Amino acid sequence: MQLSARTAARAAALVLAAATAAGCAPSTSGGAAKEDAKTGTLRVWLFQEVNNKPKEEVVRKAVADFKAAHKGTEVSVDYIPVDTRAQRIKAAFNDPKSAPDVIEYGNTDTAGYVKDGGLADVSREFGAWQEAKDTDPTAKDSVTVDGKVYGAPLFVGVRALYYRTDVLKELGIAVPTTQDEVAAAARKIRKERPELYGLAVGGAYTYGALPFLWAHGGELATGKGESYTAAVDSPKSQAGIKAYTDLFGDDNCPAAKCADMGGNDTVAAFAAGKAGMAIGGDFNHQAVEDGKVKGKYAVVPLPGITKGSIAPAFAGGNNIGVLKSSSHRTLAADLMKQLAGKDTQRRLFDAMGFLPTYTDVRAEAAKKEPFVQPFVRTLDAGAKFVPASPAWGSIDSSLVLPTMYQEIVSGRKDVAAASGDAAKKMNEAFKK
């Protein structure tokens, strides 16, 4: 899961929220509203950022434009804390009278919210929306369940390879172009500069590990809807799992120190000058800039297994959706399009650094800010998403994948046994 994770605390809150949302589905979901009022007040719930003022300014402009085009309407916007969003959204699904018309939600929550009966199917509105034609395919997948669209993507985030330009130059190491070269470079850095991790990796860093699994042709699961079957124990998945877990050891990132590290820990190690390389997101850029390596690093897409290829990255992000219970369905869909439209996404990038979900707007962003380019290249090469299953929240919150990686890294289980156990747990969740 990624959502708008900009700090470690925020990321932790998102995981907690996903767990609560998945484990506490509403007892009642409520049906669609019978009324579709064309005037009145629309209520909106958006996530509160660590620094929320820039977001508020962008939203204020979008709301003003919406009201100018829809006479007789008002819009009330509430910014809700991420760590309580699951409870509030659950309550909204159960009590339509107090529910908002439009919400921001994390893209890994889509399938669960659809199963709970909370989100409206906006396939017709999305299909007729001209701007939607330029939506990145993976971003569209994040609002799609069983072929139906349940929102509009708001922003996307991916990870790439951060590396120390001074360290690679000092040691005569070329920028890696394959995953084997990444591993070789990491071990050389560790050997020549033992005070550094070669490549900072974490046993609890699921979204840093998945590009290795996907690059080797593996998958988390196959199927769709409620008929997913785990695939983490397939030969190709196991090859990718092995490639990542082989990076744990005294010759790169000692298991005793790195097994419990998550994504923010690995980025923090890099930013503090304690690692030669790390896998970090576009959303980690400012943290690295604020660290000790400012001016001494660069970013490239994480390579795949063949020279010149790019490993598929997890496409995280947030979406904007309409609640099924809204008594302003038409207006709410229009407001969704305004909040997630191209102009708003341009402003969100300028104000917050959120990567646009439209391919053309993202290309504009890359020209404007060079640091975005490797992340855009990663997205353009083809990012991946988690299974669009209501079970994913449970799988994620139960730490099925981190447990698998940590069991291998610690030596408690080999790749076959750990991935087999993880697949069993995933299948149990898929069947519930």
Sequence and secondary structure as in RCSB ss.txt:
>XXXX:A:sequence
MQLSARTAARAAALVLAAATAAGCAPSTSGGAAKEDAKTGTLRVWLFQEVNNKPKEEVVRKAVADFKAAHKGTEV
SVDYIPVDTRAQRIKAAFNDPKSAPDVIEYGNTDTAGYVKDGGLADVSREFGAWQEAKDTDPTAKDSVTVDGKVY
GAPLFVGVRALYYRTDVLKELGIAVPTTQDEVAAAARKIRKERPELYGLAVGGAYTYGALPFLWAHGGELATGKG
ESYTAAVDSPKSQAGIKAYTDLFGDDNCPAAKCADMGGNDTVAAFAAGKAGMAIGGDFNHQAVEDGKVKGKYAVV
PLPGITKGSIAPAFAGGNNIGVLKSSSHRTLAADLMKQLAGKDTQRRLFDAMGFLPTYTDVRAEAAKKEPFVQPF
VRTLDAGAKFVPASPAWGSIDSSLVLPTMYQEIVSGRKDVAAASGDAAKKMNEAFKK
>XXXX:A:secstr
  TT  SHHHHHHHHHHHHHHHHS  S      S   SSEEEEEEEE  SS HHHHHHHHHHHHHHHHHSTTEEE
EEEEE GGGHHHHHHHHHH GGG  SEEEEEGGGHHHHHHTT B   HHHHHH GGGGGB HHHHHTTEETTEE 
 EEEEEE EEEEEEHHHHHHHT     SHHHHHHHHHHHHHH TTSEEEE  TT HHHHHHHHHHTT  SEES T
T  EE TTSHHHHHHHHHHHTTBSTTSB HHHHTT  HHHHHHHHHTT EEEEEEEGGGHHHHHTSTTTTSEEEE
  B SSTT B   B EEEEEEEBTT S HHHHHHHHHHHTSHHHHHHHHHHH  B SBHHHHHHHHHH GGGHHH
HHHHHHH B     TTHHHHHHTTHHHHHHHHHHHTSS HHHHHHHHHHHHHHHHH 
